[in-house]
């Protein structure tokens, strides 16, 4: 385990690469099984795929809870490791488990009671029955998804990214295999797709729980004796977790707004195309997300150690690598968009869906150009425990720039469905570079502060 700690506290470039590629594989597998859901559900018809699109924003919010807590725990644990404070690192991990347990009980109670009304308010219309079939199962068993996200974050916080990857591989491969069985062979339809998702996540939870509490071969010790309730630790975790979760809420609100605007402009098939297209875009964003997640851990450790050079190197190096890879993937999306869209056309009910998806892909591929600048900037803020700055970036990008410009180009300027897509891409570009500018200013302030601290220590 000391190898993992040496990695995250050593050369930032080496750490970014070694931490990022297992994260990319993990995310690729997660996206693959999300995409598998879309592909298999597409066989039930465009209404079923549109229903998935209406549930997805709510699903994102709840997953955001798990990822947010994971980010909060990851940030505090990494900073504690960087500051050579293992006791706080252990205690932070245990606090995050306790918070997740409470949320696993409270969240389903609230969501299930209001789910139908929320879906109707979102404009689900005739697809509300299908959306409820999927959503009820997901939210009843949401604990498996929350704990899967948290435990993998705990492993990553100590540099154990390979085992986090193995656990995600179990989830993804199992889900891909049992999805068609639950949906078609057992004839469970939308509920079957949801059951496949939560069951697969539960298995990964059990695997990680075995490593942490039974095998006990992790750097962090999550034994009962290591737990000492401290409000400050809860506050530190929530300082990142709440803004991170709010970011998912904001992105979900954007998805709701986009679905509503697309429904007005073009109808159900367009919503289904946007849902499928965004799954492909998210798949291509994996390298950026991988570098961003690696930065969270490395930046946290560097910040905890008061090492500005390592913090800056982790930031700039991740953006450079993410930008090069995203340009290549964007070109692939544009060139092969018709072929990619064809994977959704295996059913007779697909109608004009493939053509609509190809159109979405050609425009939304430009998301990938600016995303490394905004996403890595947000993750650096999370890594150093300033989740509110990450939230500010997401809020400005999604609710101010993307939503408003999509409305302007789609409705005010009369661009229709193409205008909506152009507006959201342009908004993302402006928002991402706004976040990048904030990160540059923050790094300059950190350099000055750390330099002043060193001068004070030298005088002593």
N, C-alpha and C positions, 0 to 999 in steps of 0.2 A: 504493500500500500504506500510505502514511502516514495516509490517511483512516481506515483500519481501526484503526490504533493510536490515533489521536486519539479515535475512537469509544469504545473500551474503557477509555480513561483519562480520558474527559471526563464529561459529565452522566450519572449512573447511570440515571436514568429513561429518558432517550433511548436509552442503550445497551441497556437491558433490552428495550425494545420492538423496536428494530432488530435485535437479535441473536435475540430470541425467535421472531419470526414466520417467518423462514426455517427455524429449527429445528422449528417446528410443522409446516410444510409437509413437511420431510424426514421427521419422525416419522409424519405422516399417511400419507405414501407407504409408509414401512416397515411400518406397521401394516396398511395396505391390502393389501400383498402377503402379509403374514402371514395376514390375514383371507381373502385369495384362496386361500391354501393350504387353510385350514379349509373354505371353501365348496366348492372343487373336490374335496377329499378326502372331504367328506361324501357326495359322489355315489358313492363306493366302498362306502358303508355305515357304520353306527354303529361297527362294530369298527375300521374304518380311522381314523375320527375319534378314537376312544378311544386307538388306538395312537399317534396324533400327540400326544395328551395325556400319554402315558407318556414319550415321547421329549423333549417340551418342557422338562421340568425340567433334563435333561442339556444340552440345547441352550442353555438360559438360562445355565448355569454357564460353558460355553465362550464364549458371547457376552459373558458377564460378564468374562472374561479380556481380551477386546479392548476392551470399554468401560472396564474398570478401568485398563488401561494408558493408554487415551486420556484418562481423567480425571486420572490421575497426571501425564501429560505436559502436559495442558491447564493444570492447576493450577500446575506449576512454571514453564511457559513464561509464563503470564499474570503470575505474581508477578515473574518476571525482567523482563518488559516494563514492569511497573509500577515496578520499581526501576531502570529504564533500563540493564539488563544484557543486551544482545542476544547477546553471546558465549555466555553460559550458556543463553539461550533456544534458540539454534541447537544447542548441544551436547545439551540435554535432548531435543530432537526426535529427534536421531540415536540417542541411547541407547534411546529408546522403540522405534525401528525395529528395533534390534539385539535387544532383549528379545523383541519380537513374532516375529521370525524364528526365534529359538530355540524359543519356545513352539509355533510352527506345525509344528515337527518332532516335538517331544516329546509334545504332547497327543494326536495321533491314535494314536501307538504305544500309549500307556497305555489310552486309551478303547476302541479297537477290540478289544483283547485281552480286556477284561472286560465288554464291552457286553451280551452275552446274559445273563450272570449278574446284572448290575445290573438289567436290565429284569425278569427273573424275580423278583428280590428286591423290586422295586417293586410287584409284583402284576400285571404285564402279562398273565399267564396265556395264554389262547388268542389274544391279540393280539400275542404276542411276535414271530411271524414277520413281520407287517406292520410292527411297530416297528423290527425289524432292517433291513428293506428301506429304510426312510427314514433311520434313524440311521447305517448304514454309509456311505452316500454323503455325508451331511452331514459326518461326522467325518473322512473321508478328505481332503476338500477344504476343511477348516476354515480353512486359511490365507487363503482369499479373504474370508471373513467377518471374521477377525481384523484383516487389513490394511485392509479397508474401514472398520471402526470406528476404527482408529487414525489413518489418514490424514485422515479427516473431522474428527477431534478436533484434529489439528494445525492444520488450516485454521481451525477455529473459535477456537483459542487466540489467533490473531492477528487475530480479528475478521472473517475472510473466510468469513462464514456463507453467503453466496449461492452460492458455488461448491461448498461442501460440500453445499448443498441440491441443486444441479444434479446432482452425482454420485449422491446418493441417489435423485433422480428417475429417472435412468437405470436404477438397480437395480430400483426398484419397478415402473416401467412395463414394462420388459422381462420381469420375472418374471410379472406379471399376464398379459401377452400369451402367453408360452410355456408357462405352467402347464398349461392344458387340452390343448395340443398334445402335451406330453411325457407327460401322464397318460393321455389318452384316444386321441388320434390315433395316437401311436406305441405306445400300449398298454403304457407302462412303469409305470403304477400309482404306488405310493408312492415308488418309486425315481425316477420321473419328476418328482414334486413336489420332491424333494430336489435333483435335478440342476438344475432350473429356478432354485432358490434360490441355489445356489453359483455357477452360471454367471453369473447376473445380478450377483452381488456381485463376481465377477472383473472384469467389464466396468467397474464403477465404480472398482475399484482401478487399472485401467489408465488411466482418465481422470485421476484425481487424481495418479498417478505422472507422467503427462505434464506436468501443470502444475508439479509440484515439481522434477522432475529434468531435464526436457527444455526446457520453456518457461522455467523458472526466473524466474517473475514473482511469487513469493511474498515476503513480508517476511522470513521465516525462510530461512536458507541451509542446505540439507541436503547440502552437498558434503563429500567425504571430508576435505578440509583443515580443516573446521570441527569434526571429531570429535577429542576428547581424552578418553580414558576416565578417568572419575572415579567412585570408589565412592560419594562423597557424592551425586552426581546420581542414580545407581541407587537409593540409599537413599531420596532425596526422592521419586522417582517411585513406588517400591514402598510408601512410607508411605501413599500414597493408593490405589495400584493394588490392593494385597493386601486391604485392608479393603473396597474397592469390589467386588472379585471375590468376597470372602467374603459380601458382602451378597447377591449373586446366588445363591451357594450356599445361603444361608439361605432365600431366597425359593423356591429350587428344592426344598429340603427341605420347606418348607411346602406346596408344590404336591404333592409326593409324599404327604405326610401327608393332605392333603385328598382326593386321588384314592383313597387307601386307605380312608379313612373313608367316602367317598361310595360306594365299591364295596360296603362292608359293609352300609351302610344301604339303598342303592337299586339298585346294579348298573351295568352298562356304559352304558346310555342316559344315566343321570345324570352319569357321568364325561364322556361326550361333550358333554352340555349345559353342564356346568361349564367344559369346555375352550373351547367356542364362546362362552359367555357372558363369560368372562374376556377373550377377544380383543376383544369389543365394549367392555368396561369399559376396557381398555387404550387402545382407540381414543379414548375420551372423555377419557382422562387426558392426552392430547397437549398441551393448553394448559399444564397444570401442569408437565409434563416440559420443555416449551419454555422456560418461565420459569426452571425449576430449572437447566437447562443454561446459560442465559444468565447466571444468578447465579454459577455456578461461575467463569466467565471474568471477569466484572466484579468479583466479590468478591476473586478472586485478584489482579487488578491493583490494586484499592484497598488490599488488605492489604500488597502489596509496596511501595506508595507510602506506607504508614503513614497512610492517610486514613480515619479512623473514620466521619466523616459520610457519605462515599460508600458505605462498607461497610454501614452501617445502612440507608441509603436503598434500596440495591439489595435488601436483605432484606425490608423492610416493603412496598415497592412491588410486588415480585413476588408476595408472598402475597395482597395486596389484589386484584390483577388475576386471579390464579389462582383465588381464591375466587369472584369474580363469575362468571367463565366456567364454572367447574365446577358451580355451582348450576344454571345454565341448561342445561348438558348433562345433568345428572342428571335434571332434569324431563323432558327430551326422551326419555331412556331409559325412564322410568317410563310416560309417556303412550303412547309408540309401541312398547313392548316386543313386543306381538304381531306388529306389522308387520315389525319388525327381525328377529324370529325366523323369519319366513317365508322369508328368503333361504336358509335351510338346508333347506328342504322341497321342493326341486325334484326330488328323487329319490324313487322308490317305496320305497327302503329307509329313508327318514327315520323312519318309524313315528311315535312320540309325541315325537320330538325337538323340534319347534318349540314345543310347549306347555311342555316342560321348560326350554327356553332362555328363554322369556318369563318364567317364574317366577324363574329365576336373575337376569335383568336387573332385575326389579322390586326385588329385595332388595339386590343388589350395587351398585346405583346410588348407595347411601348411602356407598360408598367415597369418592366424589368430594367429599363435604362437607368431610372432615377432611384429605384428602390434600395440599392446598397447604401446610398448616402443617408437616407432617412432612417432606415431600419437599424443600421449599425450605430447611428447616433443615439437612437432611443435605447438600445441595449447597453450602451456605455453608461447612460444615466441610471438605468436600472442596476447595473453592476456596482456603481458607487453609492447606491442607496437613495438616489434622488428620483424616485418614481414619478413625482409630480411633473418633472420636466419632460419625461417620456410621454406622460399623459397630455401635456400641452402640445407636443409635436403631433400626436395622433389626432387630437381634437381639432387643431388647425387644419391638418391635412384632409381629414375625412369629412368633418361637419361644415367647415368653412369653405375650403377650396374645392374639394371633390363634389360635394352635394350641391353647392350653389352653382358651380360652373356646369355641372351636368344639367341642372334645371335651365340655366340660361341658354346653353347650346341646344338642348332638346326641345324646349317650349318657347322661350322668348325669341330666340333667333330662328325658330322653325326647323331645326335640324332633325327632328324626329329621333328614331332609334340610333342612327349614326351620330347625331349630335349629343345624345346622352353618353355614348361611349367615348367620344372625343373629349367631352367636358370632364369626365371622371379621370381620364388619363392626364389631361393638362393640370387638373387640380392636384393629382398625385405628384407631378413634377414640381410644382411650386411648393407644396407642403414638405416634400422630402428635402429640398435645398434650404428651406426655412429651418428645419431641424438640424441640418448639417451646420448651418451658421451658428446656431445656439451651442452646438457641441464644441466648435472651434473656440468660441468665446469662453466656454466653461474650462476648457483645457488650459487656456492662457491664465485664467484665474487660479487654477490648481497649481500651475508652475510657479506663480508668484507666491502663493501661500506656502507650498512645500519649501521653496527657497528661503523664505523668511524664517520658517521653523528651523531649518538647518543652521541659519546664521545665529539664532538664539541659542541653539545647543552648543555651537562652537564657542560662543562667548562664555558659556558656563564652564 
